[in-house]
């Protein structure tokens, strides 16, 4: 038997709400790596769904972007309670 396929990983972030479109644009540039969905645009709450095997790429992208814009990792249930 082969290994079970990896699952998509969801990570939640608070970002500068004025930069949500920029972050989405950057992630879309890495075709098939991740997709960003806005949870609450006013608060800058987003979820990034990371494709199987792409976590290290997203980690690298987010670490690089954190030098330019506010990107704060959140616990999933914590960010949903704040809505």
Secondary structure as UniProt FT lines:
FT   STRAND          9..15
FT   HELIX           17..19
FT   HELIX           20..29
FT   TURN            31..33
FT   STRAND          34..40
FT   TURN            41..44
FT   STRAND          45..50
FT   TURN            52..53
FT   HELIX           55..65
FT   TURN            66..68
FT   STRAND          71..74
FT   HELIX           76..81
//
